[in-house]
């Protein structure tokens, strides 16, 4: 079918790209990514993009530098092939936590990534639950940040104990946790922390009532699970009885699932913005898809139709 747009999928998460194109009723664009023995890569688009809207679905998840370079190569290939407009659909935006300098003589890597993406010819960025909203300010092109809360809440609704308390693991995630609490009609609790070093924090205060109640801890990213492990221990000390975790981006590095299970976490719910690690097989992890959400936004950009929730 000859359309005025093409949706390509990178190697970071091809299942999500294919799910998005299935939602749209089109085939994923034909392309080949080749990696050489020295670590370099090349991208070849195997169909014409001349004058077309090009969408590149590529999370910059681990290995982040490889997947970022692949995204830039895809964009450069499309630009040099006379694409009409290039939109990067980056469900998980790597380097989003490097949004400011913590000390002198440090880079602001998120700003650098924004500059690289624009230099490669990307004219629009679509992402999901960006870690810090101010990253949009690093771009001089449109940036749309989608929320995966609806997809996660749809999966949770009807499966949670009515007495469940939504818990923010730190003050920075209060806004996100409030969204969950409103959607689930549940009370909210907040853990306050104090940073002891560059890699260690200590829970200093719990605001909210959790004694004798199950808890749903929510976050945008689960990396190694260290923050959530500390949160669960603080909630256990406060008398909470059961624990579930919901997060948009499940990087799940360094046996994060095992560490959470060891603390009594019964279930971890994430989305498919990044692929699950192989070690997650057989673990209590569920995946909610963001494919309808992403496909809906692409439709809106193409035709002006309302996006899927």
N, C-alpha and C positions, 0 to 999 in steps of 0.2 A: 504494500500500500504506500503510495507516494504522499507524504504529508509535508507540511512546512516546518517540521521540527524533528529532532532526533534526540533520544535519551541514551547516553552512553553510561556504562557502569565500569568503574575501575576495579582493581583486584582487591581493594580493602574489604569490600562487602558485596560481592556479586549477587548474593541471594536477595538482598534488599533491593538492588537495582532491578532485578528481574521481577520481584514482587510489585514494584512501582509500575513497571511497564505493563504487567498483567492487569493491574487495576485500571490502566488507561486504555487497554485493548490494543496495544501496539507491541512490536518486537523491540528488544534492546538493540541499540545500534551496534553494528559489527565493527570491532576494533581488535587489535592485537597488541599486547604489551610484552616486550621481550627484555629480559634482564641478562646482562653479559657477565662473564666470570669475574670481572673487576668491580662489579657492583653498579655499573652504569645501566641505564635503561633507555629504551626507545618505545614510542607509541606510534602505531600506524592505524589511521582511520580507514576502514575498508568500504566505506560508502560515502557518497557526495554529501557535503554539508553547505555547499555554496548558497549563500543567501538565506540559510535556514536558522531557526532558533535552535541552539545546541544546549542541552542540559547534561552536565557531567555529575553523576552520583558517585561521590567518593569521600568517605570519612577519613580524616587524618588521624586514625587510631594507630596503636603500636603495630609495626615499627613506624613511628610517626614521620620520621624524615623521609623514608622510602615512599610512603603514601602521599606525603605532601609533594615531593618531587614528581611523582606520577601525575598528580592532579595538574601541576604546572605544565607538564609535558603534553597532557591531553588538551589543555587550553591553548597552548602555543600551536599545536597541530591544527586545531580548529580555526584559529585566527589566520594561520598561513594558508588555510584551505578556503578562505573567504566566507566563513560563517557570518551570518547576519548579526547574531548576538549570542554571547556565551554566558550561561548561568551556571555557577558552581553550586551544586546541592551537597552541602557538607554536613551531614546529620550530626557527626561528632567533630567539633572544631578543636584540633590539637593546639597546644600552646595557649589555650584560653586562660590558664591560671597565671601565665606570665604577662599580666596586664599592667604592671607597674614595677618600678625599681624598689627593692627592699633595702638595698645598700647602694653606696656609690660605685661607679665603674661597673654597672651591670646593664645588660640590654633589656629593652622592653620587647620581648620576642613576638608577642602577639601583634604588635605594630609592624614589625618586620615582615611577618607572614602576610599581613594585609597588603603591604606594599608589593610584595612578590606576586600575590594573586592578581593585583591590578596591572602590574607590569606585564603579566603573561596574557593579558587581554580579557580577563574576566570582567563582565559588566554588571553582574548582579550575584549576590550570595544569598542562599537559603540555608539556614541551619536550624537545629533543634536544641532548645534549652541551653543556650549559650551561658557559659559559667558566670560571666560578668557582663551585664548589658552595655557597659561603657566601651566594650571592644568595638561596637558599631561605630564609635567615633573615630576609630583608626582608618576607616574606609571613607573614600569620597564617592563611592558608588552605593546603590541601594542594598540594604541588608535586611532580610526578613528572618526574624527568630520565631520559630514555631514552638508551641508548648505540647509536650507529650503527656501532660497530666490527664487529659481526657481519655487517652488510650489506656493509661495505667489504671485510672479509676474505674473505667468500664470493666476491666479484668477483676478488680478487687470487689466491686459492688456485689453484694449478695453472698460473698464468701467470708466476710469479716464478722467477728463477734460484735453485736450491737454496742458493747461496752468499750470498744477499742478507742484508744487515745492516739491521735496523730502527734508524733514527736519530731521536732526540728533538732538535729544533732549539734547545731551551733546558731549563733545569732544571725549569721549570714544567710541561712536558709529559711528564715522565718516567713518571708513572703511566699516561698514555694510551699512550705508546710501549711500555710493558711489556705492556699488554693485547695490542697487535698482535704483539709478539715471542712471547708465550705461544701465541696462536692460530695463528701461522704457524710455530712451532717454529724461530725464528730468533734469532741473537744480537742484542744491543742495544748501541748506542753513544749517547753523550750529548755534546752540545756545550754548553759553558759560556760565558756572555757577560757582558760588563761594559757597563753603560749609560754612554754618553758624553754624551748630552744627552736631551732629551725625545723626540727622534725618531730618534736614532742609537744603535746598539749595536755592540760589537766582540767577535768570537769570541776567547776567550782560551785555551781548552783543549778538547781532544777526549779523551774517555774511551772507549776501545774500539778494536778493530782493524778498519780498513776498507781497508787497502792491497790493491789488486788485486781488490777485491770490489765488486759492485753494491750500491747503497744505496736504501732506501725511507725517505724522510723523511715523518714523520706530524705532523699538527697538527689543531687543532679548527677553525680559521678561516684561510682564505687571503684576505687583504684586498688589499693592493697587491703582495704577494709579496716585500717587501723583506727580511724575516727569512729566508725560504727561500733567496733569492739569496745572502745572506751565508753561509748554511749550506752551500750547494752549493760555493761558492768555497773554504771551509775544508776540505771533504771532498776536493775536487780536489787541494788542496795536500798532503793526507795520502795521496794515491795511489788514491782510489776511482775506479772505472772507469765506472759507469753510474748514472743517477739517475731515480727515480720519486718522485712525491709523492702522498700520500693524505690527505685532510682531509674533515671532515664538511660544513662550510659554505663553499661556493665563491663568495664575493662577487666575486672576480676584478676588482678595480677598477684603473683607470689602467694598462691593458695588462699586467696581472699575468702572463697567459699568455705574452705575447710576451717579457717579461723572463725568465721561467723557461726558455722555449725557447732563448733566446739563451745561457743558461748550460749548455745541454746536457741539460735535463730531457726525458726521452723521453716521459713520460706523466704526466698529472695526473688523479687519480681523486677525485671529489667525490660528494656525495649531492644529492638534489633538495629539500633543505630550503629552498633559495632557487633561483630560476630562473637559468639561465645568461645572461650578457650576450650581446647579439647578435653582438659581435665574436668570440665563442668558436667560431663556425661554422668548420669546417675545421681547427681546432687539435687537438692531441693530448690531448683531454680526454674522459674517460669519466664516466658518471653511474650511480651505484647508487641505487636507489629505497628510501626509508624508508616507503613506503605500507603494506606488510604489517606493519611494526613499529607504526606509528601505529594502523592499523585493529585490530590485535590488542589494543592497550591500551584502545581505546574499547570493544571487546567485553568486555574484563575489567571495566571500570568499569560496564558495563550489566548483564552477566550473570554475572560472576565466573569466566569461562572464562580459561584461561591465554593470555597474549599470544603473538603470533608472535615468533620470535627476531629 
